[in-house]
Amino acid sequence: MKFEEVYEIKELIGKGSFAEVKKCVNRKTSQLFAVKEIHYEDAEHREKVENESEVRSILIIRFPVGLKVSS
């Protein structure tokens, strides 16, 4: 199932050098989420980004947060 089938993407909340944070809504439950979409240029860039502590921290947080990764 595609991300966009489950969530409706709303406005841009913030933008960094390799990611954007967007507000989205679960289509079924209407629950609001903030989703961080990370853009990778290539495999080497992906490895560099994943080694950043920010990404590792996001994966550990246990509250409603979405993480969408794209190449």
mmCIF file of the N, C-alpha and C atoms, coordinates in Angstrom:
data_MODEL
# 
_entry.id   MODEL 
# 
loop_
_atom_site.group_PDB 
_atom_site.id 
_atom_site.type_symbol 
_atom_site.label_atom_id 
_atom_site.label_alt_id 
_atom_site.label_comp_id 
_atom_site.label_asym_id 
_atom_site.label_entity_id 
_atom_site.label_seq_id 
_atom_site.pdbx_PDB_ins_code 
_atom_site.Cartn_x 
_atom_site.Cartn_y 
_atom_site.Cartn_z 
_atom_site.occupancy 
_atom_site.B_iso_or_equiv 
_atom_site.pdbx_formal_charge 
_atom_site.auth_seq_id 
_atom_site.auth_comp_id 
_atom_site.auth_asym_id 
_atom_site.auth_atom_id 
_atom_site.pdbx_PDB_model_num 
ATOM 1   N N  . MET A 1 1  ? 0.843  -1.166 0.000  1.00 0.00 ? 1  MET A N  1 
ATOM 2   C CA . MET A 1 1  ? 0.000  0.000  0.000  1.00 0.00 ? 1  MET A CA 1 
ATOM 3   C C  . MET A 1 1  ? 0.899  1.243  0.000  1.00 0.00 ? 1  MET A C  1 
ATOM 4   N N  . LYS A 1 2  ? 0.563  2.207  -0.822 1.00 0.00 ? 2  LYS A N  1 
ATOM 5   C CA . LYS A 1 2  ? 1.340  3.435  -0.914 1.00 0.00 ? 2  LYS A CA 1 
ATOM 6   C C  . LYS A 1 2  ? 0.997  4.387  0.232  1.00 0.00 ? 2  LYS A C  1 
ATOM 7   N N  . PHE A 1 3  ? 1.994  5.163  0.617  1.00 0.00 ? 3  PHE A N  1 
ATOM 8   C CA . PHE A 1 3  ? 1.834  6.132  1.694  1.00 0.00 ? 3  PHE A CA 1 
ATOM 9   C C  . PHE A 1 3  ? 0.649  7.058  1.428  1.00 0.00 ? 3  PHE A C  1 
ATOM 10  N N  . GLU A 1 4  ? 0.549  7.544  0.201  1.00 0.00 ? 4  GLU A N  1 
ATOM 11  C CA . GLU A 1 4  ? -0.492 8.498  -0.167 1.00 0.00 ? 4  GLU A CA 1 
ATOM 12  C C  . GLU A 1 4  ? -1.892 7.891  -0.129 1.00 0.00 ? 4  GLU A C  1 
ATOM 13  N N  . GLU A 1 5  ? -1.986 6.573  -0.167 1.00 0.00 ? 5  GLU A N  1 
ATOM 14  C CA . GLU A 1 5  ? -3.285 5.916  -0.063 1.00 0.00 ? 5  GLU A CA 1 
ATOM 15  C C  . GLU A 1 5  ? -3.802 5.935  1.370  1.00 0.00 ? 5  GLU A C  1 
ATOM 16  N N  . VAL A 1 6  ? -2.896 5.960  2.330  1.00 0.00 ? 6  VAL A N  1 
ATOM 17  C CA . VAL A 1 6  ? -3.256 5.943  3.749  1.00 0.00 ? 6  VAL A CA 1 
ATOM 18  C C  . VAL A 1 6  ? -3.347 7.359  4.311  1.00 0.00 ? 6  VAL A C  1 
ATOM 19  N N  . TYR A 1 7  ? -2.471 8.242  3.860  1.00 0.00 ? 7  TYR A N  1 
ATOM 20  C CA . TYR A 1 7  ? -2.392 9.595  4.400  1.00 0.00 ? 7  TYR A CA 1 
ATOM 21  C C  . TYR A 1 7  ? -2.627 10.642 3.322  1.00 0.00 ? 7  TYR A C  1 
ATOM 22  N N  . GLU A 1 8  ? -3.307 11.704 3.694  1.00 0.00 ? 8  GLU A N  1 
ATOM 23  C CA . GLU A 1 8  ? -3.447 12.868 2.829  1.00 0.00 ? 8  GLU A CA 1 
ATOM 24  C C  . GLU A 1 8  ? -2.389 13.869 3.266  1.00 0.00 ? 8  GLU A C  1 
ATOM 25  N N  . ILE A 1 9  ? -1.515 14.249 2.365  1.00 0.00 ? 9  ILE A N  1 
ATOM 26  C CA . ILE A 1 9  ? -0.443 15.183 2.682  1.00 0.00 ? 9  ILE A CA 1 
ATOM 27  C C  . ILE A 1 9  ? -0.987 16.599 2.607  1.00 0.00 ? 9  ILE A C  1 
ATOM 28  N N  . LYS A 1 10 ? -0.736 17.356 3.674  1.00 0.00 ? 10 LYS A N  1 
ATOM 29  C CA . LYS A 1 10 ? -1.186 18.745 3.773  1.00 0.00 ? 10 LYS A CA 1 
ATOM 30  C C  . LYS A 1 10 ? 0.003  19.679 3.528  1.00 0.00 ? 10 LYS A C  1 
ATOM 31  N N  . GLU A 1 11 ? 0.073  20.757 4.286  1.00 0.00 ? 11 GLU A N  1 
ATOM 32  C CA . GLU A 1 11 ? 1.087  21.774 4.029  1.00 0.00 ? 11 GLU A CA 1 
ATOM 33  C C  . GLU A 1 11 ? 2.472  21.403 4.557  1.00 0.00 ? 11 GLU A C  1 
ATOM 34  N N  . LEU A 1 12 ? 3.453  22.072 3.979  1.00 0.00 ? 12 LEU A N  1 
ATOM 35  C CA . LEU A 1 12 ? 4.841  21.946 4.393  1.00 0.00 ? 12 LEU A CA 1 
ATOM 36  C C  . LEU A 1 12 ? 5.019  22.655 5.725  1.00 0.00 ? 12 LEU A C  1 
ATOM 37  N N  . ILE A 1 13 ? 5.622  21.962 6.694  1.00 0.00 ? 13 ILE A N  1 
ATOM 38  C CA . ILE A 1 13 ? 5.860  22.543 8.020  1.00 0.00 ? 13 ILE A CA 1 
ATOM 39  C C  . ILE A 1 13 ? 7.281  23.100 8.106  1.00 0.00 ? 13 ILE A C  1 
ATOM 40  N N  . GLY A 1 14 ? 8.229  22.357 7.540  1.00 0.00 ? 14 GLY A N  1 
ATOM 41  C CA . GLY A 1 14 ? 9.623  22.790 7.590  1.00 0.00 ? 14 GLY A CA 1 
ATOM 42  C C  . GLY A 1 14 ? 10.448 22.083 6.542  1.00 0.00 ? 14 GLY A C  1 
ATOM 43  N N  . LYS A 1 15 ? 11.624 22.644 6.261  1.00 0.00 ? 15 LYS A N  1 
ATOM 44  C CA . LYS A 1 15 ? 12.483 22.084 5.224  1.00 0.00 ? 15 LYS A CA 1 
ATOM 45  C C  . LYS A 1 15 ? 13.932 22.221 5.639  1.00 0.00 ? 15 LYS A C  1 
ATOM 46  N N  . GLY A 1 16 ? 14.710 21.149 5.426  1.00 0.00 ? 16 GLY A N  1 
ATOM 47  C CA . GLY A 1 16 ? 16.135 21.166 5.706  1.00 0.00 ? 16 GLY A CA 1 
ATOM 48  C C  . GLY A 1 16 ? 16.911 20.846 4.451  1.00 0.00 ? 16 GLY A C  1 
ATOM 49  N N  . SER A 1 17 ? 18.183 20.544 4.603  1.00 0.00 ? 17 SER A N  1 
ATOM 50  C CA . SER A 1 17 ? 19.035 20.308 3.438  1.00 0.00 ? 17 SER A CA 1 
ATOM 51  C C  . SER A 1 17 ? 18.699 19.023 2.693  1.00 0.00 ? 17 SER A C  1 
ATOM 52  N N  . PHE A 1 18 ? 18.185 18.013 3.392  1.00 0.00 ? 18 PHE A N  1 
ATOM 53  C CA . PHE A 1 18 ? 17.845 16.770 2.698  1.00 0.00 ? 18 PHE A CA 1 
ATOM 54  C C  . PHE A 1 18 ? 16.509 16.197 3.135  1.00 0.00 ? 18 PHE A C  1 
ATOM 55  N N  . ALA A 1 19 ? 15.665 17.020 3.746  1.00 0.00 ? 19 ALA A N  1 
ATOM 56  C CA . ALA A 1 19 ? 14.372 16.514 4.203  1.00 0.00 ? 19 ALA A CA 1 
ATOM 57  C C  . ALA A 1 19 ? 13.339 17.627 4.288  1.00 0.00 ? 19 ALA A C  1 
ATOM 58  N N  . GLU A 1 20 ? 12.085 17.204 4.255  1.00 0.00 ? 20 GLU A N  1 
ATOM 59  C CA . GLU A 1 20 ? 10.959 18.111 4.443  1.00 0.00 ? 20 GLU A CA 1 
ATOM 60  C C  . GLU A 1 20 ? 10.030 17.505 5.479  1.00 0.00 ? 20 GLU A C  1 
ATOM 61  N N  . VAL A 1 21 ? 9.436  18.342 6.318  1.00 0.00 ? 21 VAL A N  1 
ATOM 62  C CA . VAL A 1 21 ? 8.442  17.890 7.286  1.00 0.00 ? 21 VAL A CA 1 
ATOM 63  C C  . VAL A 1 21 ? 7.095  18.435 6.826  1.00 0.00 ? 21 VAL A C  1 
ATOM 64  N N  . LYS A 1 22 ? 6.147  17.519 6.684  1.00 0.00 ? 22 LYS A N  1 
ATOM 65  C CA . LYS A 1 22 ? 4.826  17.898 6.194  1.00 0.00 ? 22 LYS A CA 1 
ATOM 66  C C  . LYS A 1 22 ? 3.753  17.434 7.164  1.00 0.00 ? 22 LYS A C  1 
ATOM 67  N N  . LYS A 1 23 ? 2.702  18.199 7.236  1.00 0.00 ? 23 LYS A N  1 
ATOM 68  C CA . LYS A 1 23 ? 1.525  17.821 8.013  1.00 0.00 ? 23 LYS A CA 1 
ATOM 69  C C  . LYS A 1 23 ? 0.719  16.858 7.139  1.00 0.00 ? 23 LYS A C  1 
ATOM 70  N N  . CYS A 1 24 ? 0.204  15.795 7.747  1.00 0.00 ? 24 CYS A N  1 
ATOM 71  C CA . CYS A 1 24 ? -0.643 14.877 7.005  1.00 0.00 ? 24 CYS A CA 1 
ATOM 72  C C  . CYS A 1 24 ? -1.748 14.345 7.913  1.00 0.00 ? 24 CYS A C  1 
ATOM 73  N N  . VAL A 1 25 ? -2.757 13.756 7.284  1.00 0.00 ? 25 VAL A N  1 
ATOM 74  C CA . VAL A 1 25 ? -3.921 13.251 7.996  1.00 0.00 ? 25 VAL A CA 1 
ATOM 75  C C  . VAL A 1 25 ? -4.168 11.812 7.557  1.00 0.00 ? 25 VAL A C  1 
ATOM 76  N N  . ASN A 1 26 ? -4.372 10.940 8.535  1.00 0.00 ? 26 ASN A N  1 
ATOM 77  C CA . ASN A 1 26 ? -4.742 9.559  8.237  1.00 0.00 ? 26 ASN A CA 1 
ATOM 78  C C  . ASN A 1 26 ? -6.135 9.589  7.617  1.00 0.00 ? 26 ASN A C  1 
ATOM 79  N N  . ARG A 1 27 ? -6.273 9.054  6.416  1.00 0.00 ? 27 ARG A N  1 
ATOM 80  C CA . ARG A 1 27 ? -7.543 9.104  5.687  1.00 0.00 ? 27 ARG A CA 1 
ATOM 81  C C  . ARG A 1 27 ? -8.661 8.352  6.415  1.00 0.00 ? 27 ARG A C  1 
ATOM 82  N N  . LYS A 1 28 ? -8.302 7.325  7.149  1.00 0.00 ? 28 LYS A N  1 
ATOM 83  C CA . LYS A 1 28 ? -9.305 6.497  7.823  1.00 0.00 ? 28 LYS A CA 1 
ATOM 84  C C  . LYS A 1 28 ? -9.716 7.067  9.184  1.00 0.00 ? 28 LYS A C  1 
ATOM 85  N N  . THR A 1 29 ? -8.730 7.515  9.968  1.00 0.00 ? 29 THR A N  1 
ATOM 86  C CA . THR A 1 29 ? -8.999 7.933  11.346 1.00 0.00 ? 29 THR A CA 1 
ATOM 87  C C  . THR A 1 29 ? -9.039 9.454  11.536 1.00 0.00 ? 29 THR A C  1 
ATOM 88  N N  . SER A 1 30 ? -8.607 10.205 10.545 1.00 0.00 ? 30 SER A N  1 
ATOM 89  C CA . SER A 1 30 ? -8.507 11.664 10.605 1.00 0.00 ? 30 SER A CA 1 
ATOM 90  C C  . SER A 1 30 ? -7.476 12.155 11.621 1.00 0.00 ? 30 SER A C  1 
ATOM 91  N N  . GLN A 1 31 ? -6.623 11.262 12.111 1.00 0.00 ? 31 GLN A N  1 
ATOM 92  C CA . GLN A 1 31 ? -5.580 11.645 13.055 1.00 0.00 ? 31 GLN A CA 1 
ATOM 93  C C  . GLN A 1 31 ? -4.469 12.406 12.329 1.00 0.00 ? 31 GLN A C  1 
ATOM 94  N N  . LEU A 1 32 ? -4.008 13.500 12.946 1.00 0.00 ? 32 LEU A N  1 
ATOM 95  C CA . LEU A 1 32 ? -2.949 14.322 12.371 1.00 0.00 ? 32 LEU A CA 1 
ATOM 96  C C  . LEU A 1 32 ? -1.573 13.758 12.704 1.00 0.00 ? 32 LEU A C  1 
ATOM 97  N N  . PHE A 1 33 ? -0.661 13.865 11.772 1.00 0.00 ? 33 PHE A N  1 
ATOM 98  C CA . PHE A 1 33 ? 0.716  13.429 11.941 1.00 0.00 ? 33 PHE A CA 1 
ATOM 99  C C  . PHE A 1 33 ? 1.641  14.462 11.320 1.00 0.00 ? 33 PHE A C  1 
ATOM 100 N N  . ALA A 1 34 ? 2.875  14.466 11.768 1.00 0.00 ? 34 ALA A N  1 
ATOM 101 C CA . ALA A 1 34 ? 3.949  15.188 11.089 1.00 0.00 ? 34 ALA A CA 1 
ATOM 102 C C  . ALA A 1 34 ? 4.829  14.122 10.461 1.00 0.00 ? 34 ALA A C  1 
ATOM 103 N N  . VAL A 1 35 ? 5.092  14.260 9.188  1.00 0.00 ? 35 VAL A N  1 
ATOM 104 C CA . VAL A 1 35 ? 5.871  13.271 8.457  1.00 0.00 ? 35 VAL A CA 1 
ATOM 105 C C  . VAL A 1 35 ? 7.152  13.910 7.957  1.00 0.00 ? 35 VAL A C  1 
ATOM 106 N N  . LYS A 1 36 ? 8.266  13.255 8.213  1.00 0.00 ? 36 LYS A N  1 
ATOM 107 C CA . LYS A 1 36 ? 9.550  13.734 7.699  1.00 0.00 ? 36 LYS A CA 1 
ATOM 108 C C  . LYS A 1 36 ? 9.896  12.898 6.482  1.00 0.00 ? 36 LYS A C  1 
ATOM 109 N N  . GLU A 1 37 ? 9.980  13.547 5.340  1.00 0.00 ? 37 GLU A N  1 
ATOM 110 C CA . GLU A 1 37 ? 10.316 12.877 4.082  1.00 0.00 ? 37 GLU A CA 1 
ATOM 111 C C  . GLU A 1 37 ? 11.780 13.169 3.774  1.00 0.00 ? 37 GLU A C  1 
ATOM 112 N N  . ILE A 1 38 ? 12.572 12.114 3.700  1.00 0.00 ? 38 ILE A N  1 
ATOM 113 C CA . ILE A 1 38 ? 14.010 12.255 3.485  1.00 0.00 ? 38 ILE A CA 1 
ATOM 114 C C  . ILE A 1 38 ? 14.319 11.914 2.034  1.00 0.00 ? 38 ILE A C  1 
ATOM 115 N N  . HIS A 1 39 ? 15.040 12.799 1.377  1.00 0.00 ? 39 HIS A N  1 
ATOM 116 C CA . HIS A 1 39 ? 15.398 12.614 -0.028 1.00 0.00 ? 39 HIS A CA 1 
ATOM 117 C C  . HIS A 1 39 ? 16.875 12.208 -0.124 1.00 0.00 ? 39 HIS A C  1 
ATOM 118 N N  . TYR A 1 40 ? 17.129 11.112 -0.833 1.00 0.00 ? 40 TYR A N  1 
ATOM 119 C CA . TYR A 1 40 ? 18.490 10.645 -1.027 1.00 0.00 ? 40 TYR A CA 1 
ATOM 120 C C  . TYR A 1 40 ? 18.892 10.852 -2.478 1.00 0.00 ? 40 TYR A C  1 
ATOM 121 N N  . GLU A 1 41 ? 20.123 11.272 -2.683 1.00 0.00 ? 41 GLU A N  1 
ATOM 122 C CA . GLU A 1 41 ? 20.647 11.444 -4.037 1.00 0.00 ? 41 GLU A CA 1 
ATOM 123 C C  . GLU A 1 41 ? 21.096 10.103 -4.611 1.00 0.00 ? 41 GLU A C  1 
ATOM 124 N N  . ASP A 1 42 ? 21.725 9.279  -3.776 1.00 0.00 ? 42 ASP A N  1 
ATOM 125 C CA . ASP A 1 42 ? 22.227 7.975  -4.197 1.00 0.00 ? 42 ASP A CA 1 
ATOM 126 C C  . ASP A 1 42 ? 22.520 7.142  -2.952 1.00 0.00 ? 42 ASP A C  1 
ATOM 127 N N  . ALA A 1 43 ? 23.022 5.930  -3.146 1.00 0.00 ? 43 ALA A N  1 
ATOM 128 C CA . ALA A 1 43 ? 23.276 5.028  -2.016 1.00 0.00 ? 43 ALA A CA 1 
ATOM 129 C C  . ALA A 1 43 ? 24.290 5.602  -1.035 1.00 0.00 ? 43 ALA A C  1 
ATOM 130 N N  . GLU A 1 44 ? 25.303 6.272  -1.540 1.00 0.00 ? 44 GLU A N  1 
ATOM 131 C CA . GLU A 1 44 ? 26.317 6.852  -0.656 1.00 0.00 ? 44 GLU A CA 1 
ATOM 132 C C  . GLU A 1 44 ? 25.716 7.968  0.203  1.00 0.00 ? 44 GLU A C  1 
ATOM 133 N N  . HIS A 1 45 ? 24.880 8.778  -0.393 1.00 0.00 ? 45 HIS A N  1 
ATOM 134 C CA . HIS A 1 45 ? 24.215 9.850  0.350  1.00 0.00 ? 45 HIS A CA 1 
ATOM 135 C C  . HIS A 1 45 ? 23.276 9.256  1.394  1.00 0.00 ? 45 HIS A C  1 
ATOM 136 N N  . ARG A 1 46 ? 22.577 8.178  1.032  1.00 0.00 ? 46 ARG A N  1 
ATOM 137 C CA . ARG A 1 46 ? 21.661 7.522  1.979  1.00 0.00 ? 46 ARG A CA 1 
ATOM 138 C C  . ARG A 1 46 ? 22.424 7.047  3.207  1.00 0.00 ? 46 ARG A C  1 
ATOM 139 N N  . GLU A 1 47 ? 23.570 6.426  2.998  1.00 0.00 ? 47 GLU A N  1 
ATOM 140 C CA . GLU A 1 47 ? 24.370 5.932  4.125  1.00 0.00 ? 47 GLU A CA 1 
ATOM 141 C C  . GLU A 1 47 ? 24.809 7.087  5.024  1.00 0.00 ? 47 GLU A C  1 
ATOM 142 N N  . LYS A 1 48 ? 25.236 8.188  4.418  1.00 0.00 ? 48 LYS A N  1 
ATOM 143 C CA . LYS A 1 48 ? 25.666 9.353  5.192  1.00 0.00 ? 48 LYS A CA 1 
ATOM 144 C C  . LYS A 1 48 ? 24.511 9.901  6.028  1.00 0.00 ? 48 LYS A C  1 
ATOM 145 N N  . VAL A 1 49 ? 23.354 10.029 5.414  1.00 0.00 ? 49 VAL A N  1 
ATOM 146 C CA . VAL A 1 49 ? 22.189 10.573 6.115  1.00 0.00 ? 49 VAL A CA 1 
ATOM 147 C C  . VAL A 1 49 ? 21.758 9.659  7.249  1.00 0.00 ? 49 VAL A C  1 
ATOM 148 N N  . GLU A 1 50 ? 21.729 8.360  6.993  1.00 0.00 ? 50 GLU A N  1 
ATOM 149 C CA . GLU A 1 50 ? 21.293 7.411  8.022  1.00 0.00 ? 50 GLU A CA 1 
ATOM 150 C C  . GLU A 1 50 ? 22.234 7.366  9.204  1.00 0.00 ? 50 GLU A C  1 
ATOM 151 N N  . ASN A 1 51 ? 23.458 7.763  9.003  1.00 0.00 ? 51 ASN A N  1 
ATOM 152 C CA . ASN A 1 51 ? 24.408 7.797  10.108 1.00 0.00 ? 51 ASN A CA 1 
ATOM 153 C C  . ASN A 1 51 ? 24.238 9.032  10.978 1.00 0.00 ? 51 ASN A C  1 
ATOM 154 N N  . GLU A 1 52 ? 23.477 9.988  10.512 1.00 0.00 ? 52 GLU A N  1 
ATOM 155 C CA . GLU A 1 52 ? 23.230 11.191 11.301 1.00 0.00 ? 52 GLU A CA 1 
ATOM 156 C C  . GLU A 1 52 ? 22.380 10.835 12.520 1.00 0.00 ? 52 GLU A C  1 
ATOM 157 N N  . SER A 1 53 ? 22.696 11.391 13.646 1.00 0.00 ? 53 SER A N  1 
ATOM 158 C CA . SER A 1 53 ? 21.972 11.066 14.878 1.00 0.00 ? 53 SER A CA 1 
ATOM 159 C C  . SER A 1 53 ? 20.509 11.464 14.817 1.00 0.00 ? 53 SER A C  1 
ATOM 160 N N  . GLU A 1 54 ? 20.177 12.480 14.057 1.00 0.00 ? 54 GLU A N  1 
ATOM 161 C CA . GLU A 1 54 ? 18.789 12.920 13.960 1.00 0.00 ? 54 GLU A CA 1 
ATOM 162 C C  . GLU A 1 54 ? 17.900 11.803 13.426 1.00 0.00 ? 54 GLU A C  1 
ATOM 163 N N  . VAL A 1 55 ? 18.323 11.135 12.383 1.00 0.00 ? 55 VAL A N  1 
ATOM 164 C CA . VAL A 1 55 ? 17.525 10.065 11.791 1.00 0.00 ? 55 VAL A CA 1 
ATOM 165 C C  . VAL A 1 55 ? 17.408 8.902  12.766 1.00 0.00 ? 55 VAL A C  1 
ATOM 166 N N  . ARG A 1 56 ? 18.514 8.530  13.411 1.00 0.00 ? 56 ARG A N  1 
ATOM 167 C CA . ARG A 1 56 ? 18.460 7.434  14.378 1.00 0.00 ? 56 ARG A CA 1 
ATOM 168 C C  . ARG A 1 56 ? 17.519 7.770  15.521 1.00 0.00 ? 56 ARG A C  1 
ATOM 169 N N  . SER A 1 57 ? 17.513 9.021  15.965 1.00 0.00 ? 57 SER A N  1 
ATOM 170 C CA . SER A 1 57 ? 16.621 9.435  17.052 1.00 0.00 ? 57 SER A CA 1 
ATOM 171 C C  . SER A 1 57 ? 15.166 9.329  16.641 1.00 0.00 ? 57 SER A C  1 
ATOM 172 N N  . ILE A 1 58 ? 14.853 9.723  15.433 1.00 0.00 ? 58 ILE A N  1 
ATOM 173 C CA . ILE A 1 58 ? 13.470 9.655  14.953 1.00 0.00 ? 58 ILE A CA 1 
ATOM 174 C C  . ILE A 1 58 ? 12.975 8.213  14.973 1.00 0.00 ? 58 ILE A C  1 
ATOM 175 N N  . LEU A 1 59 ? 13.821 7.285  14.606 1.00 0.00 ? 59 LEU A N  1 
ATOM 176 C CA . LEU A 1 59 ? 13.414 5.883  14.553 1.00 0.00 ? 59 LEU A CA 1 
ATOM 177 C C  . LEU A 1 59 ? 13.153 5.307  15.942 1.00 0.00 ? 59 LEU A C  1 
ATOM 178 N N  . ILE A 1 60 ? 13.690 5.919  16.977 1.00 0.00 ? 60 ILE A N  1 
ATOM 179 C CA . ILE A 1 60 ? 13.532 5.428  18.342 1.00 0.00 ? 60 ILE A CA 1 
ATOM 180 C C  . ILE A 1 60 ? 12.306 6.023  19.021 1.00 0.00 ? 60 ILE A C  1 
ATOM 181 N N  . ILE A 1 61 ? 11.933 7.233  18.646 1.00 0.00 ? 61 ILE A N  1 
ATOM 182 C CA . ILE A 1 61 ? 10.813 7.932  19.294 1.00 0.00 ? 61 ILE A CA 1 
ATOM 183 C C  . ILE A 1 61 ? 9.541  7.093  19.192 1.00 0.00 ? 61 ILE A C  1 
ATOM 184 N N  . ARG A 1 62 ? 8.809  7.007  20.289 1.00 0.00 ? 62 ARG A N  1 
ATOM 185 C CA . ARG A 1 62 ? 7.608  6.185  20.309 1.00 0.00 ? 62 ARG A CA 1 
ATOM 186 C C  . ARG A 1 62 ? 6.360  7.029  20.524 1.00 0.00 ? 62 ARG A C  1 
ATOM 187 N N  . PHE A 1 63 ? 6.056  7.874  19.568 1.00 0.00 ? 63 PHE A N  1 
ATOM 188 C CA . PHE A 1 63 ? 4.793  8.598  19.538 1.00 0.00 ? 63 PHE A CA 1 
ATOM 189 C C  . PHE A 1 63 ? 4.422  8.750  18.080 1.00 0.00 ? 63 PHE A C  1 
ATOM 190 N N  . PRO A 1 64 ? 3.173  9.137  17.779 1.00 0.00 ? 64 PRO A N  1 
ATOM 191 C CA . PRO A 1 64 ? 2.757  9.180  16.379 1.00 0.00 ? 64 PRO A CA 1 
ATOM 192 C C  . PRO A 1 64 ? 3.628  10.097 15.533 1.00 0.00 ? 64 PRO A C  1 
ATOM 193 N N  . VAL A 1 65 ? 4.475  9.479  14.763 1.00 0.00 ? 65 VAL A N  1 
ATOM 194 C CA . VAL A 1 65 ? 5.337  10.215 13.840 1.00 0.00 ? 65 VAL A CA 1 
ATOM 195 C C  . VAL A 1 65 ? 5.503  9.351  12.605 1.00 0.00 ? 65 VAL A C  1 
ATOM 196 N N  . GLY A 1 66 ? 5.544  9.975  11.480 1.00 0.00 ? 66 GLY A N  1 
ATOM 197 C CA . GLY A 1 66 ? 5.725  9.230  10.239 1.00 0.00 ? 66 GLY A CA 1 
ATOM 198 C C  . GLY A 1 66 ? 7.111  9.499  9.693  1.00 0.00 ? 66 GLY A C  1 
ATOM 199 N N  . LEU A 1 67 ? 7.631  8.545  8.960  1.00 0.00 ? 67 LEU A N  1 
ATOM 200 C CA . LEU A 1 67 ? 8.923  8.713  8.325  1.00 0.00 ? 67 LEU A CA 1 
ATOM 201 C C  . LEU A 1 67 ? 8.815  8.120  6.948  1.00 0.00 ? 67 LEU A C  1 
ATOM 202 N N  . LYS A 1 68 ? 8.904  8.954  5.938  1.00 0.00 ? 68 LYS A N  1 
ATOM 203 C CA . LYS A 1 68 ? 8.813  8.503  4.558  1.00 0.00 ? 68 LYS A CA 1 
ATOM 204 C C  . LYS A 1 68 ? 10.181 8.696  3.928  1.00 0.00 ? 68 LYS A C  1 
ATOM 205 N N  . VAL A 1 69 ? 10.713 7.661  3.347  1.00 0.00 ? 69 VAL A N  1 
ATOM 206 C CA . VAL A 1 69 ? 12.038 7.711  2.756  1.00 0.00 ? 69 VAL A CA 1 
ATOM 207 C C  . VAL A 1 69 ? 11.903 7.532  1.258  1.00 0.00 ? 69 VAL A C  1 
ATOM 208 N N  . SER A 1 70 ? 12.572 8.392  0.492  1.00 0.00 ? 70 SER A N  1 
ATOM 209 C CA . SER A 1 70 ? 12.510 8.259  -0.952 1.00 0.00 ? 70 SER A CA 1 
ATOM 210 C C  . SER A 1 70 ? 13.896 8.409  -1.552 1.00 0.00 ? 70 SER A C  1 
ATOM 211 N N  . SER A 1 71 ? 14.096 7.797  -2.704 1.00 0.00 ? 71 SER A N  1 
ATOM 212 C CA . SER A 1 71 ? 15.378 7.877  -3.415 1.00 0.00 ? 71 SER A CA 1 
ATOM 213 C C  . SER A 1 71 ? 15.242 8.785  -4.604 1.00 0.00 ? 71 SER A C  1 
# 
